[in-house]
Amino acid sequence: MGISRRTLLVGAGAGAVAVVLAACTPEPQPTKSPTSGPPSPTPIVTPGAAPEPSAWMRSTWSTDPYARGAMSYLPAGATPQLRKDLAVPIGDRLFFAGETTDPDRPGTVPGAIGSGQRAAAAIIAASSSGERIAVVGAGAAGAAAARALADAGRTVTVFEARERTGGRIRSVDDKKWPMPVQLGAWLSAGEGAGTLGALLAAQGIHRLGFDAPTGWSDHGAVPTIDEGPLRNAVQQAANAASDVSVIDALKAAGANPADPALEAALAWLQATTGADAAKASSWYPPAILPDALVGADGDVGVLVDTPLKDIKVTFASPVTRIAHDDSGVSLRLGTGESLSFDRVVVTVPLGVLQHQAIEFAPPLPFGHRGAIAALASGFVETVWVQFDDAFWKADADLWHVIGGEAVVRTWLNLQPVTGKPVLVGLVGGPAAEAFARLGDGDAQAAVRESLRFFVAATPTP
């Protein structure tokens, strides 16, 4: 069953889990505003900004050549059918998995795992015991597929471009930090069945709860951001003759996207889904996370490493070409080496397919190429900053900046749960892509500027 036109902003249930994903390799580039528009000048730290952090880590999924984005979403004019089109097997030799191919839980770790299990079931039905199966990608989808295939008696080899497992899940255990730094998927909409929170609970990973966001402006604490205009615009757009972007739907409903409160809601939407509000479908809009978030205080990578136990994983081995015919498949690696298998399941992110990092011979059928071209890659970046002392006076654990020029508008305050002055920033959409391209110095300057609201903040009511 696909996602209905009204599902997302109108009523995101426990199964509609937005996952925050990230990784590394920054390149210098100007930043953009949190919604859309031309790049803004490189930030300069001025008096009144946050102090220099004692430690920090950041993600750059947007520029990572093995990710090219955090999660997929539907732009205006696209439908969930495109995800099903991409999931169709090709000649019983070539199979696709990954969150992009899951119409019910796209953009999520549970969706990725489910897609890997689906692809594995299709391969098992088409193959016999002992066949050699290649799995491209050691993320959540690849791990799930590999486990199911190995358990069914197939000979499995996983090829991973990076030198680690996890894909867009990444937990960094560093003694400088009071808990593992989560630069990949770690946030969930609750802990109900089918959520990332439920998967983490099943692995015995301690969870962190974050309450409804508290808004902050240059006047201090303000009422929580109002998502009403977004919901109203989506409801009206559902009855329109054609699909338009979320921004255009807002304008059609008489709202002003430049209004500070609405701009904040759009930044929240983009930081939790990666979608560009100027492109995202209003018929199938990205889901806003509910008020309460669940985070992980542990190694989320266990969701990948556990199923991959005893399965051969070949690291630093990007697959650059996949050729297939009635007799089998041939994989060419970035090293130039070519290997033969009976079948292959491809789990790389949508952005990698869109950048044509893998050559397919023969070319993919029109339906697959059309789906790859029509779907959109969303961008979310995460930055962790630790300070010598807490400069803020806010006790709330989830903050959101309203107004101003902040690049990073959404912040999680981990001091109440860790006892250490640690903040985690989330930025999404075009601003995330621009943030990922900044060099470390400029990125840190942008972070300190974004936190100036809280330097002299008054206690929350």
N, C-alpha and C positions, 0 to 999 in steps of 0.2 A: 504494500500500500504506500503510495507516494504522499508527500506533504501537500495538504490542501492550500488553496490560495490565501486563506485567512489564518492559518495556523500560527505563524511566527510572532509578529508583534502583538497580535490579539490575545494569544494564550499559549505561551511557551511552557509546556508541561515538563515533567521530570525527564522525559526522554529526549527533549530538545536541549541538549547540553552543548553550550559553547565552550570550546577548548582553546586555551591560550598556548601557542606554540612558538618556539624560537631556536636560534643557534649562533653562528659566528662569522667573522671576516668582514670588517667594515671598510668602506671606501669613502673618501671625502666627497661631499655633495651638499648643496644648500638644503635647508629644511623647508617643509611646506606647512600650511595651516592644518588644523585638525580635521577639516572637512574636505575642502578642495580648493583649487586655485593655484596661482603661481608660487614658486619658491620664495621664502622670506630670507633676508640676509642671515649669514652665519651668526649665531648668538654670541654676545660678548658679556662676560660676567661683570655686573655693575654693583655698586654698594647697595646693600639690602638683600642681595641674593643669599641662598643657603651657603654655609661654609663648605670648604673642600672636604669630600668624604675621606675617611680613613681606608676604605676598601670599596670596590665596586666591581660588578660584572654586568655585562650586557649581551643581548642577543642581536643577531643580524640575519634572521631567516630570509628576509627579503632579497638579500644579495648572495646568500649561500647558493652556489651552483648546483647543489644536490637537493635543494628545497624550492627556491624561487617563490617563496610565499609560505604562509602559515596554515591556511585551510582554504577550501574552495567555497564559492557562493554562486548564486544565480543572478546574472545581470538582467536588466529589463529585456523582455522578449524571450528569455530562456525558460525552460520548464524542467521539472524533475525527470522527465522522460530521457533527457540527455544523459543523466547518470546511468540509467538502465542501458542506454545504447552503448556506452563505453564499456559496460560490464559484459557484453555479449562475447562469448568465446569465438575465436577465429580458427576454423578448421580443426577443432579438437586438439590444437597444438599450442595456441597462444591464448592466455587468459589474463584478465586484468582484475586487480583488487586495489584497495585504498579507500580512504574516506570519500574521495570524489565519486566513487561508484556506488555509494550507499544512498538511496533516495530518502530513507527514513531518518538517518542520524548522520547527515553529512557534516564534515568539519569537526568530528569528535573521535576520541580514541575508541569508544564502544563501536562506532560506525566502522572504523578501520578494522577492528578485530572481527566484526561480523562479516565484513567483505572478504577478509582472508579465509574465513571458514567457508563462505559461500563458494569462492573460487576453488578451494581444495575439494569440496564435495563434487563439483563439476568435473575436476580432473580425475578424482577417484572413480567416478562413474564411467569415464572414457578410457581408463587405463587398466593395467593389470599389475599385480604385485611384483615388486622388483624393478619397475621402470624407473629411469633416471629423470628426476624432475629438478629444474632450476627455479629458484625463487630470487627475483631481482629486488633487493631492498630488505634490510634487517630492522624495519620499524615494526609498529604494532600489527599492520596487515600482513607483512611478510612472516613475522614470527608465528602468527595464528595459522597461516596457511602451511608453513613448514611443519608445525607440530601435528596438525591434522593429517598431513600427507605421510609423515614418518610413522605415525600411529597406525596408518592403514597399510604399512608395509612397502611404501615407496622409498626409493633411495634419493635423498634430498640434499642439495647443495645450495646454500644461500650466498648470494654475491652482494656485498655491501661496499659502496663507494668510499665511505668514511673508514676511519680506523677504530670505530666503536659501533656497538649496537644501539638501537633506540630510535633512529631516525629523528623525527621531530619531538621525541621525548628526550629530555636531557636534564638529569639531576647531577649537580657537581658537589661532591663532598669535600669541603675545604675547612681546615681547622680555624681559619680566620673568622668563620661565620658560625652563628649559634645553631644553625640547622642547614641541611643541604640547600644549596642555591638552585632554584628551579628555573631553568632557562627554556624549558619545554612545556609540555602539557602537564598542568597540575591543578587547574581550577575547574570546578564542576558546579552545576546547578543542583545542589542537594545531593542526597545519597540514596534516592529511590532506585528501583530496579531499572537497569539499562543505563545508568549514569557512570561517569568516571569515579565518582565518590563511592559507588557500590563496588566497583572493581578494586579500588584501593582498600576498602574495608575488608573484602574477602582475602586480601593479602596481608591483613593485619597492620596496615600502615596507618599511623596516627594522623588524624585529620584536624585541620584548623577551620574554624567557622568565622565568616566575615558578615557583619550585619549590613543593613541598608546603607547606601552611600550618604555621607554628609556633604552638602555643597559648601564650597568656600569661594569667596570673592575678595576683592580688595577691601571689603567692609567686614571681613571675618566670616563666621559661620552664617549660612543662609539656608532656607528650606531645601529639602532634597530635590534634585532635579525632576522636572515634570515631563513625563513621557507621554502625557495625554495627547498633545498635537500629533505625535508620531502615530499613535494608535488610531486616532481619528482619521488621519490622512490615508492610512492603509485600508481602513474600513470603507472609505469613500472610493478609493482607487479600485477596490475589488469589483465595483459595479461599472467601471469605465469601459469604453469600447476597446481600448488597447492598453497594454502594459507600459508603464513609464517608471522612471527611477524614483527612489524614495524622495529625493530632493524635489523633483518635479511634482510628485504627489502632494508634498507639503505646500508648494506654491499654489497648486490647483485648489487646495483646501483653504486657502487664504492665510496660511502661516508664513512667517518670515524666517527662513533658515539662518539669517544673520543675527536674530535675536539672541542675546547671551544665554538665556536659559535653554532655548532650543538648540543652540550651537553646542551647549554642554551635553544635552541628551544625544545629539548626533555623535559627538566624540566618544561618549559612553558606548553607543551602539557599535562604533567602529573599533574601539579598544577591546571589545569582548567578542567580536565576530570577524574582524579583519576586512569587512566589506567597505567599499567606497560608496557612501550614500548617494553620490552623484551618478552612480552606475547601477546600484543594486535594484533588483526587481521590487516593485511595490505589490505585485501579485503573489510573489513568493519571497517575501523579505526575510533578511537574517533575523534570528531570534535574539531579543535582548535578554540577557541573563536576569533571572528573578532577583529580588532584593538580597537574598541570602546566598553567599558563595561558600563552597567547601574547597579548601586547599590541602595539599599533602605535606606533611612534615616527615618526609622519608624519601627513599629512592624509588621514584616512579618507574625507573627502568626495570624493576622487577616484573612488570607486566610484559616485558619483551624477553628479558633474560631467562625467566623461568620456562616458557615454552620452547626456547631455543636450546635448552640443556641437552647435551649429547648430539646436537645437530651440527654438521659441518658448516661453518661460516667463513667465507673467504673475504678478508678485509682489504681496504685500499684497492678495490677491484671494480671501478665503474664499468658498467656495460654500455658500449657505444653502438653496437649493431646487433640486431636480432633477425636472423633469416630462418624461414620455416617453409616446409613443404609437407607432402603426405607422409614422408618417412621420418620426420623429426625436426629439431630446431638446432641452429648453430648460434652461439653467442660469441661476439668479439669483445674482448675487454680493452680497457684503456691502455694496457700494457702491450697490446698487439696480439696477444694470445687468443686463439679460437678454440672453443670447446663445444662438443656435441651432447645433446640431451634428447629425451623423448618428447618432453613438453616443458613449458615455461609459464610462470605466472609473474606478471610485471606489477609491482606495487609502488613505483616511484610517484612522487607528488605531481599534481596537475601542471604546476609551473615548469617542471623538468620536461614533460611531454610537449608543452607549448613552446619551449625553447629548442625543441627538436634535438635534445641531447642524445637521444637514441634513434638511430636509423633503422627503419623496418623494411625488410625485403621479403615478399613484395610489399609495397606501401599499404598502410592500413586501409580497410574499406572506408567508403565515404561516410558511413554512419559514425564510425569511430573518429575520423578526422574532423567531422562536423561537430561532434560533441566536445572534443578537445578545444577547438577554436571558439565555440560558443560559451563554454563555462568560464568562470573568472577565478583568478587566484587572489585571495585576500591576504592582507599584511597585518601582522601583530608583532610588536617587539616588546621585550621585557628588560627592565634595568633594575638591578639590586644595588642599593647604596647603604653603606654603614658609616656612622659618624662617631666621633669620640664622645660627644654628648648630644642629647636630644635638644634641638633648638625650638621644637614645636611645643605648644601647650594644648594640643587637641588629644582627647582620649579616644575619639572614634577610631575604628579600625579600617574604615573604608572612606576615602576622601575623593571628591571630584571637583576640579577647578571650573568655575563659571566666570566667563569674561577674561579679559587680558590676552596676552600673547603666548601663554604657556604652550610648549610643544608637547610635554607629557602632562596630561590632565587627570588621569586616574591613578590613585596611589593607595597601596595597602600598608597600613601601619602595623608592623610586626612587634613593636616594643611590648605591647600588653601580653603577648604569648611567649616571647623569647627573653624578655628582660633586657634586651640590647636595643640600642637606637638604630634599627634597621627599617628602611622603607623600600617598597617594591613599586615601581612605576610601570604602567601599561600604556602603550600608544598604538593606535590602529589606523587602518586605511592609508591614504596617501602620505599622511604625516609619518607613519611607521616606515614606509619605504624610504622616505627622505632621511629619517633619523638613522636608519641602518647604513646609509651611505656616508654619514659623517665620520671623520676621524675621531679617535678617542678623546682628544682634547676638546674638540668642538662639541662632541656628544655630551661630555661631562659639563661643559659650560651651559648647554641647553637644559640639562637636568637641574643644575643649581639655579638657573633663572626660573625654571618651572616651579621650583619649591619656594620662591620668595613669598608667596601668599602665606605660608605657614611660619615664616621666621618670626613675625610679630603677631601670630594668631592669638585670638582670645579663646579661653576655654569654651568647649561646645556646651550648649544649653542643657 
